[in-house]
C-alpha cells in the first residue's frame, strides 16, 4: 500500500492571536524565522493569512520538515494536510485514502467555513464516515478516537488533516529584542537561554574563562551548549571573557567568604558594559533562588546593585528537578554534567557568605582598584559565532 502523501502544512499561531494591533508584526517575524529554519528545503512555498501560515511542501519530506518546524517558537501547533477542491466526492475519496493506513477508531470533525456549501457540517461528517466504515475496518469513537480527521471546507478549496503536532509555543525569537545570557558550563544557564528565547527574546552569550585554571575542554563544553541553543535562533554570538587576572585580584584583596559575591558583582559589571555595546536590552541568567550561596535573595540584591539594566531570570523559582527536566528536553543535560569545571566552581570558598550586605561588599571592593581590570576584561573579549552545521548567517 502506498504511503499517503501530504502536500501542505497548516501552522497555527496560538498565543500570537492575542496580540491585537501588533499581530501582523509578530506573524511577519514568525514567517521570517520559519523560512530561515527551513531554508534547506528549497521547494517550500509560503502563504501567510490572518489566522494561519500555509506551507506548501512541493514534494519535500513532510516528516523532515515537521521535525524542524516543531522547534520554532511562536507556533502553537501545526497539521499535515491535503488541499483539494470543495467537492464532496473528492473530499470523501481523499479522506478514505488518508485513513487506509490507520487502525482502530476515528472521528470526523468538519468545519464549514463556506456557509453556501450545499451540505451542513454534520451531513459532511456522516457522508465521509459512512464511506470509511464501508471500506475499512475502522470504527467510530466520538469520545476517545485513535484518529481525528479534520475537514475545513472553504469556498474554493478544502483542507483535510489527520495529524496535529504540538508546536514550541511562545513568541517568535527576536520580536522581543535581545538579551545577553551569562552562560556557564552548568545545567541552569542553557535552560535559562532556551526559556528566554521562548518569550521572543534573541540572545547573545557571555562566558567567563579563567585560563589556565579552566581548561580548553571546559570552553569546548560551553560552545557545544551554545550550539544546542542556536537551533532556535540560527547563529549565537559567544563572547569569552579573560577573567583570570581580575578573579585572582579578588581573592588576593577580599575576604574568602565574600569572594563569590564580589566575583559576581564584577561579572555583572562586565556583562552590562558588553550588553550596551551589543545592543542587548537586558542580561539573562540561570539563577534560582536559594540554590547556591550567591543565589539567596540577599546575595542577588547585593550583586544586582552594580548594574542598571534588567536581569531576566527565567528559572528563578524552578527547583533543580524542574530545571533538569527542561535540560533533558532541549538535549543540554548530558553536556552540562560533563566534568569540566568553570571559573565559578574552581575557586569556590569553603564557607561563602549566604547573607552578604552591600556595605561590606563595597568596603572590600575599596581594597583594590578594580575598574581598570574590568575595562581590560571588556577590551580583550574574544567573540565566536556558534551555529549548527553549515548555518552561516543570523536572522537577528
Beta strands, then each sheet from edge to edge (+ up, - down):
strand 1: 8-12
strand 2: 45-48
strand 3: 52-56
strand 4: 77-85
strand 5: 105-112
strand 6: 139-140
strand 7: 147-153
strand 8: 157-166
strand 9: 178-182
strand 10: 202-209
strand 11: 235-242
strand 12: 282-284
strand 13: 310-312
strand 14: 382-387
sheet 1: 2+ 3- 1+ 4- 8+ 7- 5- 6-
sheet 2: 13+ 12+ 9+ 10+ 11+ 14-
end
